[in-house]
Amino acid sequence: MKSLRKVIGLLIILLFGLPTLFGIIWAVGLTRAAVSPELLSDMPQEVIEQVPAIVEDVFEAARHDNQIEDVEAREWLRAADRAGISPRQLLEDSGIGSWLRKELWDTTTEIGQILRGEIDYKSVFLDFRPLKEAFRHETMARAFEQVVENLPPCDPDQTEIWKRNASFEDFAEELPPCRPEGEAVRAAWGQVVTEITRDIPDEVEIFEDFEGFPRGIPVSKTVISLTYLLFIIPAAFILIGSLIAATSKNSFFRWSGISTLLGALPALGLALLARQIPPYYMNHVSHPHWWDNWQYSGDVPVAVLDRLSGVFGIILDNLFTPVVAVAGAVCVVGIILFALSFAFTQDPGRTQGSSTPSPSTPAKTPEKE
């Protein structure tokens, strides 16, 4: 009978308790990440700070033949390098840097304040109009002309491509890396800007107003608190299975603790692995020793991969750290339950045969002579 009970309890835990515990750990952790101010406000700001350095790395990579396989893209970047254009300065002069710092930064900051409950809920819009105007800025047009001046002259076929693209018809062909004659350069740049800004909306609603939601209550904390109630489901399965399989108090806590650990440890390991694999891969791709033994055939320069590994590290850290925290907390609960099993190792029924006198039968005292 005891063996049958253990089998039934084990099946309940394995088939229902452990899978639901694993899934809910990830669900709660990713929910914490999705609604956390750190992911929606702080993380984009950290990524924004990396943008100028990434652009500079692309220019630096163009100086090496083995860094960018696309010949035409490499020629464009080398021409920009010969023109003495500073990517960081160009972003500032055109207004793109200002848009990143002001509009995007302020919008994400406002979202974080709403999620923390610091300000009332309201609709938040990301305005792309300043970004589109930045592409139309005269600084961008002059920079494009300086780049073209550092390209070799066009042959007749390449000149024809420039003329077709400058006619403000459908921009169907890529501009060849060469220098055309006449006014085709400025006209072609106008068409390039049109293609870039055509599909960019004027504004995007990122955060909608919550009608009827009580004021002064932080959204993130409220949602996260509600998701913790999901742990009732795996807890019920584990407790029921442990009650069926256990024959004593100590075995009940041992079954509960080990089952909790078996459900939480895989979730913890997978979260740690998911947080480390992409940056680890990029770091090894950009490492010279790796490059000597394996020929990387991607279009992204190796120097840029090294920089992007840090950006991916920021994103993945904000995304999976809550999962690690939740899984770690569940592991601690499992350890505590397992430790409690040692508090009930002594069977009260066995104390009758011990040498310790029972409280109900007082010990005999020596008779006086």
Secondary structure, DSSP 8 states (H G I E B T S, - for coil): -HHHHHHHHHHHIIIIIHHHHHHHHHHHHHHHHHT-HIIIIIHHHHHHTTHHHHHHHHHHHTTSTTT---HHHHHHHHHHHHTT--HHHHHHHHTHHHIIIIIIHHHHHHHHHHHHTSS----EEEE-HHHHHHHTSHHHHHHHHHHHHTS-B--HHHHHHHHHHTTTS---S---SSB-STTHHHHHHHHHHHHHHHTS-SEEEEE---TT--TT--HHHHHHHHHGGGGHHHHHHHHHHHHHH-SSHHHHHHHHHHHHHHHHHHHHHHHHHHHHHHHHHHHHHSSHHHHHHS----SS-HHHHHHHHHHHHHHHHHHHHHHHHHHHHHHHHHHHHHHHGGGG-S-GGGGGGSSS--TTS--------
